[in-house]
Amino acid sequence: MPKRKPDQVIRHEIVFGRSERELIEGALVAYQINRIATPTVALLSDVSAMSIVLTALGTYLGFKYSIGSLAIDTTQDLINDFQNQYEAYKLTPEYQTAQTIGVGAAAGVASQLPGGLPLSILIRQLFG
C-alpha cells in the first residue's frame, strides 16, 4: 500500500543565544586559523619553499639573494645564510645610495605637508 501524502508540515527552528553564538564563532575562527596555519608551517619548514620565500624577500629588499651552497639542510641554515648576505648587502654603496634616495624622498614629501618642515627634520634625524 502506497504511503499517503502528509497533511501538515512541521517546522523546527533552533535559535541560539548570545553565548552560544560566541562559542560557535570562536570555534569557527579557530578552525579557519588552523586551516591556514597548518599549510603555512609545512611550507616554511620545507627548505626549497623557504628558499623561494627568502629570494622574493631579498628582491623586495633590493638585493639578489643566492643560495651559497647546495649543502644547506635545514631552514635555520637557510635563514642564517640570508641574514649574513643581507648584512653584507647593507655595507655596500648601493644600499647606502638607496637609503639616501629613500630618506630624501620621504623628507621631500613630508616638507610639502602642512607643518611638514619639522617632520622632514625628524625623518632625516631618524634615518640618516
C-alpha positions as CSV (number, residue, x, y, z in Angstrom):
1,M,0.0,0.0,0.0
2,P,1.5,3.4,-1.0
3,K,2.3,6.0,1.6
4,R,-0.2,8.8,1.7
5,K,0.8,12.5,1.4
6,P,1.4,14.4,4.6
7,D,-1.5,16.7,5.5
8,Q,0.6,19.1,7.6
9,V,4.2,20.4,7.7
10,I,6.0,20.8,11.0
11,R,8.8,23.3,11.0
12,H,11.6,23.1,13.7
13,E,13.7,26.1,14.4
14,I,16.8,26.2,16.6
15,V,17.7,29.6,18.0
16,F,21.0,30.2,19.7
17,G,21.5,32.7,22.4
18,R,24.3,35.2,22.5
19,S,26.7,33.0,24.5
20,E,26.1,30.0,22.1
21,R,26.8,32.3,19.1
22,E,30.0,33.5,20.7
23,L,31.1,29.9,21.3
24,I,30.4,28.9,17.7
25,E,32.1,32.0,16.4
26,G,35.2,31.2,18.4
27,A,35.2,27.6,17.2
28,L,34.9,28.8,13.6
29,V,37.8,31.3,13.9
30,A,40.0,28.6,15.5
31,Y,39.1,26.2,12.6
32,Q,39.9,28.8,10.0
33,I,43.2,29.7,11.6
34,N,44.1,26.0,11.7
35,R,43.2,25.6,8.0
36,I,45.6,28.5,7.2
37,A,48.4,27.9,9.7
38,T,49.0,24.2,9.1
39,P,49.9,24.5,5.4
40,T,51.9,27.7,6.1
41,V,54.0,26.0,8.7
42,A,54.5,23.0,6.4
43,L,55.6,25.3,3.6
44,L,58.0,27.3,5.7
45,S,59.6,24.1,7.2
46,D,60.5,22.9,3.6
47,V,63.9,24.2,2.6
48,S,63.1,24.6,-1.1
49,A,59.9,26.6,-0.4
50,M,61.7,28.7,2.2
51,S,64.4,29.5,-0.3
52,I,61.8,30.8,-2.7
53,V,60.2,32.9,0.0
54,L,63.7,34.3,1.0
55,T,64.6,35.0,-2.6
56,A,61.3,37.0,-3.0
57,L,62.0,38.8,0.2
58,G,65.6,39.7,-0.9
59,T,64.2,41.0,-4.2
60,Y,61.8,43.2,-2.3
61,L,64.6,44.5,-0.1
62,G,66.6,45.3,-3.1
63,F,69.4,42.7,-3.2
64,K,69.9,39.4,-5.0
65,Y,69.8,36.5,-2.6
66,S,71.7,33.5,-3.8
67,I,71.9,30.2,-2.0
68,G,75.6,29.9,-1.3
69,S,76.0,26.2,-1.2
70,L,73.6,23.4,-2.0
71,A,74.6,21.7,1.2
72,I,72.0,23.6,3.3
73,D,70.0,21.0,5.1
74,T,67.7,23.0,7.4
75,T,65.6,26.1,7.2
76,Q,67.6,27.6,10.1
77,D,70.8,27.3,8.0
78,L,69.0,29.0,5.1
79,I,67.8,31.8,7.3
80,N,71.3,32.4,8.7
81,D,72.7,32.5,5.2
82,F,70.0,35.0,4.2
83,Q,70.8,37.2,7.2
84,N,74.5,37.1,6.5
85,Q,74.0,38.1,2.9
86,Y,71.6,40.9,3.9
87,E,74.1,42.3,6.5
88,A,76.8,42.2,3.8
89,Y,74.5,44.0,1.4
90,K,73.8,46.8,3.9
91,L,77.5,47.6,3.8
92,T,77.6,48.1,0.1
93,P,77.4,51.5,-1.6
94,E,74.2,50.5,-3.5
95,Y,72.4,50.1,-0.2
96,Q,73.7,53.5,1.1
97,T,72.5,55.2,-2.1
98,A,69.1,53.6,-1.9
99,Q,68.7,54.6,1.7
100,T,69.8,58.2,0.9
101,I,67.3,58.4,-2.0
102,G,64.5,56.9,0.1
103,V,65.1,59.2,3.1
104,G,65.4,62.2,0.8
105,A,62.2,61.4,-1.0
106,A,60.4,60.8,2.4
107,A,61.7,64.1,3.7
108,G,60.7,65.9,0.5
109,V,57.1,64.6,0.7
110,A,57.0,65.4,4.4
111,S,58.1,69.0,3.8
112,Q,55.2,69.6,1.4
113,L,52.7,68.7,4.1
114,P,51.2,71.5,6.3
115,G,53.6,71.9,9.1
116,G,55.9,69.3,7.5
117,L,59.2,71.0,7.9
118,P,59.7,69.7,11.5
119,L,58.6,66.2,10.2
120,S,61.2,66.3,7.5
121,I,63.9,67.2,10.0
122,L,62.7,64.3,12.2
123,I,62.9,61.9,9.3
124,R,66.4,62.9,8.4
125,Q,67.5,62.5,12.1
126,L,65.9,59.1,12.3
127,F,67.1,57.6,9.0
128,G,70.2,59.4,8.1
